[in-house]
Amino acid sequence: MKIKIDSTGRIAIPKSLQKRFGLKPGTILELEERPESLGFLLAKRDGSPVRRNGMWVYDGKAPCNFRWDKMIDDMRDERIEEILGHAIK
């Protein structure tokens, strides 16, 4: 994926990546310098479930009332709907 730096040095992150990684205004990213490239990483935050590469990843402490079973059921239903091509309910 190619992106362009504007005249003020800013870049725009495509909406598809914003949605996939849960990026919202105010999200802090870390810029990682590598010998031949740059990489962006999500800065550590309080944590929330984020879907990456089709898998749910959680990088923090779950709130005491978080329903893991509901999240798993919802994710399972979503995958079944993707396979069938229509809603199951």
C-alpha positions in Angstrom: 0.0 0.0 0.0 1.4 3.4 -0.9 0.6 6.7 0.8 1.8 10.2 0.1 3.3 12.7 2.4 1.6 16.2 2.0 3.4 19.5 1.9 3.3 19.9 5.7 4.8 16.4 6.3 1.5 14.7 7.2 0.2 11.3 5.9 -3.3 10.0 5.7 -4.0 6.5 6.9 -6.5 4.8 4.6 -10.0 4.3 6.1 -9.8 0.5 5.7 -6.7 0.4 8.0 -8.3 2.9 10.5 -11.3 0.6 10.8 -9.2 -2.6 11.0 -6.9 -1.3 13.7 -9.5 0.8 15.6 -7.7 4.1 14.8 -9.6 7.2 15.9 -8.7 10.8 16.1 -6.2 11.1 19.0 -4.9 7.6 18.7 -1.1 7.6 19.4 1.2 5.7 17.1 4.8 5.0 17.7 7.2 5.5 14.8 9.8 2.7 14.6 13.0 3.5 12.7 14.6 0.5 10.9 17.8 0.4 8.9 15.9 0.7 5.5 12.4 1.5 6.5 9.9 3.1 9.0 7.2 1.3 10.8 4.2 2.4 12.8 3.1 0.7 16.0 0.0 1.2 18.1 1.2 2.9 21.3 0.3 1.1 24.5 -3.0 2.1 25.9 -5.5 1.0 28.4 -6.5 -1.8 26.1 -9.3 -2.9 23.9 -10.1 -5.8 21.6 -8.7 -5.1 18.1 -9.1 -7.4 15.1 -5.8 -8.0 13.3 -5.4 -10.4 10.4 -8.8 -11.9 11.1 -8.0 -12.6 14.8 -9.0 -10.7 17.9 -6.1 -9.3 19.9 -6.5 -7.7 23.4 -3.6 -5.6 24.7 -4.7 -4.6 28.2 -6.7 -5.5 31.2 -10.3 -6.5 30.5 -12.9 -4.4 32.2 -14.5 -6.3 35.0 -17.8 -6.5 33.1 -16.4 -7.5 29.7 -18.3 -10.4 28.2 -15.7 -12.6 26.5 -18.3 -15.2 25.7 -20.5 -12.7 23.9 -17.5 -11.4 21.9 -16.6 -15.0 20.9 -20.2 -15.8 19.9 -20.5 -12.5 17.9 -17.2 -13.3 16.1 -18.3 -16.9 15.4 -21.6 -15.6 13.9 -19.8 -13.0 11.8 -17.5 -15.7 10.3 -20.5 -18.0 9.6 -22.3 -15.2 7.9 -19.2 -14.4 5.8 -19.0 -18.1 4.7 -22.8 -18.4 4.0 -23.0 -15.0 2.4 -26.1 -14.0 4.5 -27.1 -13.3 8.0 -27.9 -16.5 10.1 -30.4 -14.8 12.4 
